[in-house]
């Protein structure tokens, strides 16, 4: 699970979900706007830096 900074609307939720779905090894991505959180399953270990980088490219930050 990751706490995401900068989400304010449904568009943000979709952008975060898309960014995380494009990280190889992540599946079952769920994003909760009210809690400001994203959860996912890992098919294999995924470096936290890759997740942070994908979110940063989408314009968001891991808190």
C-alpha angles and dihedrals in degrees: 000000000000133000109226124207121208103033112135108153148015091277089058090052091053092046092051092046092049092048092051094044088057092059107099111241098026120111138166093035114190125180125196114197096190093054094035090230140129124200129190145161122244118223085194132356111296120198113245088227090064090053092047091048093050091050093046091053088053090051100258136110133219108235 
